[in-house]
Amino acid sequence: MIEDGFLDVNNVNDLADKLGIGSRHLSRLFAKHAGASPSQVAATARVQRAKRLIDAGNMALSEIAFAAGFQSVRRFNDVFKALYGRPPSSLRRKVKA
């Protein structure tokens, strides 16, 4: 559900309700089995989706941000800078003329 973007439009409490467990229990399960919170797993999934979209073609970076599940272009840029140490535009493959 997270990979499909559930937490892009819902919160962890909604996910726990959907799964029929409490949010604290869900968080404990994620910490034990994934070593991260559900929100952190969702953030990683968003970055991975965005990276695949960047690599796949010429879609505008602002379109990629929203298609990957980011709520703003600014957050998209901030997450990429934090993770890759450079802006998402630098990940585009340069076309030789």
All heavy atoms as an XYZ file, in Angstrom:
743
protein
N       0.823     -1.191      0.000
C       0.000      0.000      0.000
C       0.869      1.258      0.000
O       0.531      2.230     -0.662
C      -0.938     -0.006      1.212
C      -2.031     -1.069      1.154
S      -2.997     -1.229      2.673
C      -3.888      0.290      2.667
N       1.948      1.218      0.736
C       2.845      2.370      0.771
C       3.479      2.573     -0.591
O       3.531      3.696     -1.094
C       3.914      2.208      1.875
C       3.261      2.318      3.252
C       5.017      3.254      1.719
C       4.190      2.025      4.410
N       3.950      1.494     -1.208
C       4.563      1.590     -2.534
C       3.575      2.140     -3.557
O       3.967      2.840     -4.487
C       5.090      0.214     -2.972
C       5.807      0.231     -4.295
C       7.083      1.071     -4.299
O       7.799      1.098     -3.289
O       7.362      1.704     -5.329
N       2.311      1.858     -3.367
C       1.273      2.357     -4.278
C       0.868      3.800     -3.979
O      -0.006      4.340     -4.643
C       0.042      1.456     -4.232
C       0.303      0.083     -4.827
O       1.216     -0.039     -5.673
O      -0.402     -0.873     -4.446
N       1.486      4.413     -2.957
C       1.245      5.818     -2.673
C       0.187      6.111     -1.628
O      -0.254      7.246     -1.491
N      -0.205      5.127     -0.842
C      -1.250      5.343      0.162
C      -0.900      6.492      1.104
O      -1.752      7.327      1.403
C      -1.504      4.059      0.962
C      -2.675      4.148      1.907
C      -3.952      3.849      1.458
C      -2.514      4.532      3.224
C      -5.040      3.941      2.314
C      -3.583      4.630      4.090
C      -4.862      4.332      3.639
N       0.346      6.550      1.555
C       0.727      7.605      2.495
C       1.021      8.942      1.808
O       1.309      9.922      2.475
C       1.919      7.171      3.349
C       1.604      6.096      4.385
C       2.849      5.733      5.180
C       0.489      6.533      5.327
N       0.922      8.983      0.492
C       1.055     10.264     -0.209
C      -0.200     11.116     -0.012
O      -0.131     12.335     -0.087
C       1.288     10.045     -1.707
C       2.604      9.344     -1.991
O       3.463      9.276     -1.088
O       2.762      8.854     -3.126
N      -1.329     10.465      0.231
C      -2.602     11.193      0.379
C      -3.290     10.914      1.712
O      -4.288     11.552      2.033
C      -3.572     10.879     -0.786
C      -3.021     11.418     -2.095
C      -3.830      9.395     -0.897
N      -2.769      9.965      2.481
C      -3.330      9.610      3.788
C      -2.225      9.678      4.828
O      -1.068      9.867      4.498
C      -3.909      8.188      3.745
C      -5.023      8.049      2.746
O      -6.120      8.521      2.963
N      -4.741      7.405      1.615
N      -2.603      9.481      6.084
C      -1.589      9.485      7.133
C      -1.420      8.090      7.726
O      -2.123      7.152      7.351
C      -1.914     10.536      8.206
C      -3.231     10.262      8.910
O      -3.574      9.121      9.180
N      -3.968     11.318      9.212
N      -0.487      7.966      8.651
C      -0.170      6.670      9.248
C      -1.372      6.115      9.999
O      -1.628      4.903      9.970
C       1.077      6.773     10.156
C       1.341      5.458     10.875
C       2.298      7.169      9.338
N      -2.139      6.967     10.662
C      -3.339      6.501     11.357
C      -4.327      5.874     10.378
O      -4.942      4.850     10.688
C      -4.013      7.646     12.121
C      -3.204      8.083     13.313
O      -2.470      7.301     13.912
N      -3.333      9.344     13.669
N      -4.478      6.478      9.207
C      -5.370      5.916      8.187
C      -4.866      4.549      7.720
O      -5.656      3.620      7.514
C      -5.482      6.853      6.981
C      -6.133      8.175      7.311
O      -6.939      8.233      8.266
O      -5.829      9.169      6.607
N      -3.558      4.427      7.554
C      -2.975      3.150      7.144
C      -3.229      2.082      8.206
O      -3.639      0.963      7.879
C      -1.474      3.309      6.892
C      -0.713      2.046      6.493
C      -1.248      1.467      5.181
C       0.777      2.340      6.381
N      -3.000      2.438      9.454
C      -3.229      1.486     10.545
C      -4.700      1.063     10.587
O      -5.002     -0.128     10.730
C      -2.806      2.110     11.876
N      -5.608      2.030     10.449
C      -7.041      1.709     10.436
C      -7.376      0.759      9.299
O      -8.127     -0.199      9.473
C      -7.884      2.981     10.310
C      -7.888      3.826     11.569
O      -7.506      3.310     12.650
O      -8.262      5.012     11.472
N      -6.818      1.029      8.138
C      -7.067      0.192      6.959
C      -6.579     -1.241      7.191
O      -7.184     -2.198      6.722
C      -6.365      0.812      5.749
C      -6.656      0.174      4.454
C      -7.875      0.775      3.839
C      -7.966      0.342      2.380
N      -9.254      0.615      1.832
N      -5.488     -1.372      7.943
C      -4.917     -2.684      8.230
C      -5.544     -3.347      9.455
O      -5.264     -4.504      9.751
C      -3.400     -2.564      8.427
C      -2.616     -2.104      7.195
C      -1.167     -1.844      7.566
C      -2.721     -3.138      6.083
N      -6.362     -2.584     10.190
C      -7.050     -3.139     11.353
C      -6.183     -3.255     12.590
O      -6.431     -4.108     13.447
N      -5.165     -2.388     12.698
C      -4.316     -2.382     13.891
C      -4.124     -0.941     14.349
O      -4.442     -0.003     13.626
C      -2.941     -3.045     13.634
C      -2.159     -2.309     12.544
C      -3.109     -4.517     13.273
C      -0.745     -2.845     12.319
N      -3.585     -0.771     15.536
C      -3.314      0.565     16.052
C      -2.067      1.171     15.407
O      -1.158      0.444     14.987
N      -2.026      2.486     15.360
C      -0.887      3.155     14.717
C       0.411      2.940     15.496
O       1.483      2.835     14.884
C      -1.170      4.644     14.531
O      -1.357      5.271     15.774
N       0.330      2.866     16.822
C       1.548      2.621     17.605
C       2.093      1.223     17.338
O       3.304      1.022     17.203
C       1.277      2.814     19.090
C       1.015      4.280     19.433
C       0.711      4.480     20.876
N       1.911      4.210     21.653
C       1.912      4.038     22.970
N       0.799      4.104     23.652
N       3.033      3.804     23.597
N       1.185      0.264     17.225
C       1.617     -1.108     16.925
C       2.224     -1.174     15.522
O       3.257     -1.819     15.306
C       0.448     -2.079     17.057
C       0.827     -3.510     16.855
N       1.771     -4.164     17.626
C       0.412     -4.420     15.946
C       1.913     -5.398     17.213
N       1.096     -5.586     16.175
N       1.588     -0.496     14.569
C       2.123     -0.451     13.209
C       3.538      0.139     13.208
O       4.438     -0.397     12.571
C       1.209      0.371     12.298
C       1.657      0.519     10.851
C       1.650     -0.835     10.143
C       0.757      1.505     10.121
N       3.721      1.220     13.939
C       5.052      1.847     14.018
C       6.076      0.908     14.643
O       7.225      0.835     14.187
C       4.969      3.157     14.801
O       4.197      4.087     14.089
N       5.667      0.177     15.682
C       6.589     -0.794     16.306
C       6.957     -1.901     15.317
O       8.120     -2.308     15.235
C       5.961     -1.398     17.566
C       6.011     -0.501     18.780
C       5.656     -1.267     20.053
N       4.290     -1.776     20.036
C       3.210     -1.111     20.449
N       3.330      0.117     20.908
N       2.025     -1.667     20.409
N       5.975     -2.377     14.563
C       6.249     -3.418     13.573
C       7.221     -2.925     12.503
O       8.135     -3.649     12.111
C       4.948     -3.902     12.926
C       4.030     -4.738     13.803
C       2.689     -4.967     13.104
C       4.686     -6.066     14.166
N       7.020     -1.709     12.046
C       7.920     -1.146     11.033
C       9.328     -0.984     11.596
O      10.305     -1.290     10.917
C       7.389      0.191     10.509
C       6.574      0.050      9.255
C       5.250     -0.328      9.325
C       7.131      0.280      8.012
C       4.488     -0.480      8.183
C       6.392      0.130      6.858
C       5.058     -0.249      6.938
N       9.423     -0.488     12.831
C      10.744     -0.313     13.444
C      11.462     -1.657     13.566
O      12.659     -1.759     13.274
C      10.600      0.346     14.809
N      10.721     -2.686     13.953
C      11.313     -4.010     14.151
C      11.717     -4.662     12.826
O      12.808     -5.212     12.704
C      10.327     -4.914     14.879
C      10.855     -6.308     15.137
C       9.844     -7.143     15.890
C      10.384     -8.553     16.122
N       9.405     -9.376     16.843
N      10.834     -4.580     11.811
C      11.058     -5.335     10.581
C      11.683     -4.532      9.437
O      12.353     -5.106      8.578
C       9.751     -5.970     10.110
C       9.218     -6.976     11.072
N       9.768     -8.230     11.240
C       8.184     -6.906     11.957
C       9.102     -8.884     12.160
N       8.135     -8.105     12.620
N      11.456     -3.233      9.430
C      11.992     -2.405      8.343
C      13.092     -1.466      8.825
O      13.813     -0.885      8.020
C      10.876     -1.597      7.684
N      13.189     -1.285     10.135
C      14.204     -0.385     10.673
C      13.900      1.077     10.403
O      14.794      1.917     10.477
N      12.648      1.369     10.074
C      12.230      2.738      9.760
C      10.743      2.868     10.041
O      10.031      1.868     10.133
C      12.511      3.047      8.293
N      10.291      4.101     10.146
C       8.862      4.350     10.366
C       8.106      4.216      9.044
O       8.712      4.281      7.965
C       8.661      5.756     10.930
O       8.910      6.719      9.916
N       6.791      4.053      9.098
C       6.010      4.025      7.861
C       6.215      5.290      7.019
O       6.306      5.215      5.793
C       4.564      3.908      8.342
C       4.657      3.265      9.685
C       5.933      3.775     10.268
N       6.338      6.426      7.677
C       6.559      7.687      6.952
C       7.899      7.702      6.242
O       8.020      8.198      5.118
C       6.460      8.880      7.904
O       5.174      8.965      8.442
N       8.920      7.155      6.892
C      10.242      7.085      6.263
C      10.240      6.132      5.074
O      10.862      6.415      4.046
C      11.299      6.649      7.292
C      11.575      7.694      8.340
C      12.403      7.156      9.494
O      12.259      5.991      9.880
N      13.261      8.001     10.043
N       9.533      5.038      5.202
C       9.417      4.092      4.086
C       8.695      4.765      2.920
O       9.091      4.626      1.763
C       8.707      2.793      4.532
C       8.377      1.906      3.347
C       9.568      2.044      5.549
N       7.647      5.530      3.221
C       6.907      6.248      2.174
C       7.785      7.293      1.498
O       7.755      7.440      0.271
C       5.651      6.901      2.762
N       8.581      8.003      2.283
C       9.471      9.020      1.710
C      10.491      8.368      0.774
O      10.778      8.893     -0.307
C      10.179      9.788      2.826
N      11.019      7.232      1.170
C      11.970      6.511      0.322
C      11.299      6.060     -0.976
O      11.882      6.176     -2.053
C      12.541      5.298      1.078
O      13.221      5.768      2.235
C      13.491      4.496      0.215
N      10.077      5.586     -0.873
C       9.333      5.155     -2.066
C       9.099      6.331     -3.018
O       9.232      6.180     -4.241
C       8.008      4.520     -1.667
N       8.781      7.515     -2.468
C       8.583      8.708     -3.309
C       9.860      9.073     -4.054
O       9.836      9.366     -5.248
C       8.120      9.891     -2.456
C       6.651      9.902     -2.156
C       6.218     11.221     -1.545
N       6.712     11.404     -0.196
C       6.127     10.923      0.890
N       5.027     10.208      0.805
N       6.633     11.152      2.075
N      10.983      9.052     -3.347
C      12.267      9.392     -3.971
C      12.602      8.380     -5.064
O      13.054      8.760     -6.148
C      13.392      9.458     -2.914
C      14.751      9.545     -3.575
C      13.179     10.645     -1.992
N      12.357      7.116     -4.805
C      12.646      6.094     -5.808
C      11.759      6.260     -7.043
O      12.233      6.128     -8.169
C      12.471      4.698     -5.212
C      13.543      4.357     -4.211
C      13.281      3.067     -3.469
O      12.159      2.555     -3.432
N      14.320      2.527     -2.848
N      10.471      6.568     -6.837
C       9.573      6.809     -7.971
C      10.053      8.003     -8.774
O      10.097      7.966    -10.014
C       8.136      7.069     -7.493
C       7.373      5.823     -7.130
C       5.886      6.089     -6.975
N       5.540      7.074     -5.970
C       5.229      6.798     -4.709
N       5.214      5.546     -4.283
N       4.913      7.761     -3.875
N      10.431      9.065     -8.082
C      10.899     10.273     -8.767
C      12.178      9.988     -9.554
O      12.315     10.424    -10.699
C      11.127     11.395     -7.763
N      13.090      9.261     -8.967
C      14.354      8.934     -9.647
C      14.078      8.134    -10.915
O      14.686      8.390    -11.958
C      15.259      8.156     -8.688
C      16.584      7.711     -9.279
C      17.539      8.853     -9.473
C      18.936      8.401     -9.811
N      19.124      7.867    -11.135
N      13.170      7.161    -10.848
C      12.820      6.377    -12.042
C      12.210      7.272    -13.112
O      12.509      7.117    -14.300
C      11.863      5.247    -11.676
C      12.544      4.071    -10.991
C      11.647      2.856    -10.883
N      10.426      3.103    -10.146
C      10.278      2.926     -8.836
N      11.294      2.500     -8.116
N       9.121      3.164     -8.249
N      11.359      8.220    -12.715
C      10.749      9.132    -13.687
C      11.784     10.059    -14.318
O      11.714     10.358    -15.506
C       9.628      9.938    -13.033
C       8.364      9.148    -12.684
C       7.441      9.975    -11.792
C       7.649      8.703    -13.943
N      12.747     10.513    -13.522
C      13.817     11.361    -14.058
C      14.625     10.574    -15.089
O      14.922     11.072    -16.165
C      14.733     11.892    -12.930
C      13.983     12.932    -12.096
C      16.012     12.491    -13.511
C      14.710     13.343    -10.825
N      14.963      9.346    -14.745
C      15.761      8.507    -15.640
C      14.998      8.096    -16.895
O      15.603      7.836    -17.931
C      16.234      7.239    -14.920
C      17.276      7.516    -13.852
O      17.882      8.617    -13.874
O      17.475      6.650    -12.987
N      13.669      8.056    -16.798
C      12.854      7.506    -17.886
C      12.653      8.447    -19.063
O      12.398      7.994    -20.165
C      11.490      7.081    -17.350
N      12.739      9.751    -18.844
C      12.449     10.595    -19.990
C      12.537     12.078    -19.733
O      13.295     12.518    -18.877
N      11.734     12.798    -20.489
C      11.818     14.254    -20.488
C      10.653     14.942    -19.780
O      10.353     16.089    -20.061
C      11.898     14.758    -21.941
C      13.185     14.315    -22.604
O      14.225     14.282    -21.967
N      13.103     13.963    -23.864
N       9.996     14.273    -18.891
C       8.906     14.863    -18.118
C       9.470     16.036    -17.314
O      10.590     15.971    -16.793
C       8.344     13.789    -17.185
C       7.078     14.091    -16.505
S       6.613     12.610    -15.508
C       4.910     12.911    -15.333
N       8.717     17.120    -17.220
C       9.158     18.284    -16.449
C       9.361     17.891    -14.988
O       8.601     17.082    -14.440
C       8.135     19.401    -16.558
N      10.378     18.461    -14.356
C      10.674     18.115    -12.970
C       9.505     18.438    -12.038
O       9.252     17.695    -11.092
C      11.949     18.809    -12.501
C      13.231     18.260    -13.130
C      14.428     19.110    -12.734
C      13.448     16.812    -12.750
N       8.781     19.510    -12.304
C       7.622     19.824    -11.461
C       6.545     18.752    -11.608
O       5.898     18.368    -10.626
C       7.055     21.199    -11.810
O       6.662     21.247    -13.168
N       6.366     18.229    -12.808
C       5.401     17.139    -13.023
C       5.864     15.872    -12.317
O       5.058     15.143    -11.738
C       5.233     16.863    -14.513
C       4.538     17.966    -15.282
C       4.486     17.679    -16.779
O       4.582     16.498    -17.181
O       4.348     18.647    -17.538
N       7.154     15.609    -12.369
C       7.713     14.441    -11.697
C       7.482     14.532    -10.198
O       7.116     13.548     -9.561
C       9.217     14.287    -12.017
C       9.396     13.858    -13.467
C       9.900     13.311    -11.060
C      10.828     13.858    -13.952
N       7.688     15.707     -9.633
C       7.511     15.891     -8.190
C       6.119     15.444     -7.757
O       5.973     14.664     -6.804
C       7.743     17.350     -7.807
N       5.103     15.914     -8.450
C       3.733     15.578     -8.070
C       3.376     14.141     -8.440
O       2.678     13.459     -7.687
C       2.755     16.584     -8.668
C       2.938     17.962     -8.090
C       3.411     18.994     -8.881
C       2.676     18.223     -6.753
C       3.604     20.262     -8.349
C       2.871     19.482     -6.213
C       3.337     20.512     -7.007
N       3.869     13.656     -9.573
C       3.596     12.281     -9.987
C       4.209     11.275     -9.014
O       3.669     10.182     -8.811
C       4.120     12.038    -11.396
N       5.328     11.638     -8.413
C       6.004     10.751     -7.463
C       5.378     10.802     -6.074
O       5.709      9.986     -5.219
C       7.482     11.105     -7.373
N       4.484     11.771     -5.844
C       3.798     11.836     -4.559
C       4.229     12.960     -3.644
O       3.757     13.056     -2.513
N       5.128     13.820     -4.094
C       5.526     14.962     -3.272
C       4.399     15.987     -3.264
O       3.702     16.159     -4.264
C       6.816     15.598     -3.807
C       8.036     14.764     -3.567
C       8.470     13.855     -4.522
C       8.744     14.861     -2.388
C       9.583     13.058     -4.311
C       9.866     14.074     -2.156
C      10.285     13.176     -3.121
N       4.245     16.679     -2.152
C       3.184     17.671     -2.026
C       3.588     19.038     -2.561
O       2.745     19.896     -2.761
C       2.735     17.794     -0.557
C       2.168     16.503     -0.003
C       0.942     16.029     -0.764
O       0.035     16.796     -1.026
N       0.928     14.766     -1.137
N       4.889     19.229     -2.788
C       5.365     20.501     -3.335
C       6.691     20.287     -4.056
O       7.427     19.338     -3.762
C       5.552     21.547     -2.235
O       6.689     21.248     -1.442
N       6.979     21.178     -4.988
C       8.248     21.117     -5.714
C       9.396     21.431     -4.756
O      10.471     20.835     -4.840
C       8.234     22.085     -6.918
C       9.590     22.133     -7.599
C       7.155     21.677     -7.912
N       9.149     22.346     -3.831
C      10.193     22.698     -2.869
C      10.604     21.485     -2.033
O      11.793     21.221     -1.832
C       9.711     23.820     -1.959
C      10.750     24.236     -0.961
C      10.280     25.380     -0.116
N      11.334     25.735      0.819
C      11.355     26.795      1.549
N      10.370     27.657      1.474
N      12.343     27.042      2.373
N       9.631     20.708     -1.560
C       9.936     19.513     -0.769
C      10.691     18.488     -1.619
O      11.643     17.855     -1.164
C       8.640     18.906     -0.212
C       8.862     17.702      0.646
C       9.488     18.067      1.987
N       9.749     16.852      2.735
C      10.849     16.620      3.416
N      11.779     17.543      3.503
N      11.022     15.503      4.047
N      10.266     18.341     -2.865
C      10.943     17.459     -3.826
C      12.413     17.843     -3.949
O      13.303     17.005     -3.819
C      10.214     17.588     -5.164
C      10.874     16.951     -6.352
C      11.038     15.579     -6.436
C      11.294     17.723     -7.416
C      11.614     14.993     -7.554
C      11.865     17.152     -8.537
C      12.030     15.782     -8.604
N      12.684     19.125     -4.164
C      14.064     19.608     -4.294
C      14.849     19.392     -3.012
O      16.004     18.955     -3.050
C      14.074     21.084     -4.687
C      13.646     21.303     -6.116
O      13.912     20.488     -6.987
N      12.978     22.407     -6.363
N      14.237     19.696     -1.864
C      14.919     19.546     -0.577
C      15.300     18.097     -0.308
O      16.412     17.812      0.148
C      14.048     20.071      0.561
C      13.902     21.579      0.559
O      14.667     22.265     -0.160
O      12.999     22.078      1.269
N      14.379     17.175     -0.581
C      14.651     15.755     -0.333
C      15.784     15.266     -1.239
O      16.689     14.563     -0.786
C      13.380     14.911     -0.535
C      13.695     13.425     -0.562
C      12.369     15.215      0.563
N      15.760     15.672     -2.496
C      16.832     15.252     -3.410
C      18.174     15.833     -2.997
O      19.181     15.132     -3.023
C      16.500     15.630     -4.861
C      15.919     14.490     -5.616
C      14.580     14.198     -5.521
C      16.725     13.678     -6.391
C      14.041     13.128     -6.198
C      16.202     12.592     -7.074
C      14.852     12.319     -6.972
N      18.198     17.090     -2.609
C      19.464     17.693     -2.172
C      20.000     16.988     -0.934
O      21.199     16.759     -0.813
C      19.282     19.182     -1.918
C      19.180     19.982     -3.197
C      18.974     21.459     -2.904
C      18.713     22.213     -4.190
N      18.340     23.608     -3.949
N      19.096     16.631     -0.016
C      19.525     15.940      1.195
C      20.051     14.538      0.882
O      21.044     14.101      1.454
C      18.366     15.859      2.187
N      19.406     13.851     -0.033
C      19.776     12.479     -0.337
C      20.969     12.374     -1.280
O      21.904     11.607     -1.045
C      18.584     11.738     -0.953
C      18.779     10.261     -1.205
C      19.015      9.504      0.097
C      17.566      9.686     -1.918
N      20.961     13.151     -2.345
C      21.995     13.041     -3.376
C      23.048     14.142     -3.315
O      24.035     14.090     -4.049
C      21.354     13.049     -4.773
C      20.525     11.826     -5.053
C      19.139     11.892     -5.059
C      21.125     10.602     -5.309
C      18.364     10.765     -5.316
C      20.362      9.469     -5.561
C      18.982      9.555     -5.557
O      18.235      8.455     -5.805
N      22.830     15.163     -2.488
C      23.795     16.249     -2.382
C      23.780     17.186     -3.578
O      24.718     17.959     -3.776
N      22.734     17.108     -4.377
C      22.595     17.974     -5.552
C      21.128     18.033     -5.955
O      20.342     17.176     -5.557
C      23.456     17.472     -6.704
C      23.215     16.031     -7.070
C      24.281     15.508     -7.985
N      23.999     14.104     -8.293
C      24.405     13.514     -9.375
N      25.121     14.165    -10.261
N      24.128     12.254     -9.591
N      20.758     19.015     -6.756
C      19.346     19.147     -7.140
C      18.926     18.058     -8.135
O      19.779     17.471     -8.824
C      19.288     20.527     -7.796
C      20.663     20.799     -8.261
C      21.581     20.102     -7.288
N      17.627     17.785     -8.222
C      17.164     16.737     -9.140
C      17.521     17.016    -10.595
O      17.745     16.075    -11.365
C      15.651     16.703     -8.949
C      15.296     17.828     -8.086
C      16.527     18.374     -7.471
N      17.618     18.274    -10.980
C      17.960     18.600    -12.366
C      19.340     18.078    -12.749
O      19.594     17.776    -13.918
C      17.891     20.110    -12.606
O      18.786     20.782    -11.744
N      20.226     17.928    -11.776
C      21.574     17.441    -12.074
C      21.592     15.933    -12.357
O      22.585     15.415    -12.842
C      22.527     17.753    -10.910
O      22.216     16.954     -9.793
N      20.493     15.258    -12.066
C      20.417     13.818    -12.313
C      19.994     13.485    -13.727
O      20.074     12.332    -14.144
C      19.442     13.158    -11.335
C      19.810     13.255     -9.859
C      18.753     12.606     -9.006
C      21.165     12.636     -9.597
N      19.559     14.483    -14.444
C      19.181     14.253    -15.842
C      20.418     13.889    -16.630
O      21.480     14.489    -16.472
C      18.567     15.523    -16.452
C      17.242     15.877    -15.871
C      16.229     15.832    -16.962
N      14.970     16.373    -16.463
C      13.829     15.766    -16.641
N      13.762     14.647    -17.298
N      12.724     16.274    -16.162
N      20.265     12.927    -17.498
C      21.390     12.555    -18.368
C      21.568     13.634    -19.415
O      20.622     14.083    -20.038
C      21.118     11.219    -19.028
C      21.110     10.096    -18.035
C      21.013      8.770    -18.726
N      21.005      7.738    -17.677
C      20.403      6.596    -17.807
N      19.776      6.282    -18.918
N      20.428      5.720    -16.834
N      22.790     14.036    -19.590
C      23.111     15.061    -20.590
C      23.110     14.422    -21.972
O      23.702     13.367    -22.183
C      24.477     15.690    -20.313
C      24.608     16.301    -18.937
C      23.779     17.547    -18.796
C      24.021     18.146    -17.431
N      22.995     19.004    -16.978
N      22.435     15.068    -22.909
C      22.402     14.583    -24.278
C      23.536     15.252    -25.041
O      23.650     16.470    -25.059
C      21.043     14.910    -24.949
C      21.042     14.463    -26.398
C      19.911     14.280    -24.174
N      24.377     14.437    -25.675
C      25.502     14.990    -26.439
C      24.996     15.490    -27.773
O      24.255     14.816    -28.474
C      26.579     13.918    -26.644
C      27.255     13.515    -25.353
C      28.344     12.508    -25.616
C      28.984     12.108    -24.288
N      30.026     11.121    -24.478
N      25.428     16.701    -28.131
C      24.989     17.301    -29.394
C      25.909     16.932    -30.528
O      27.011     16.550    -30.403
C      24.915     18.801    -29.250
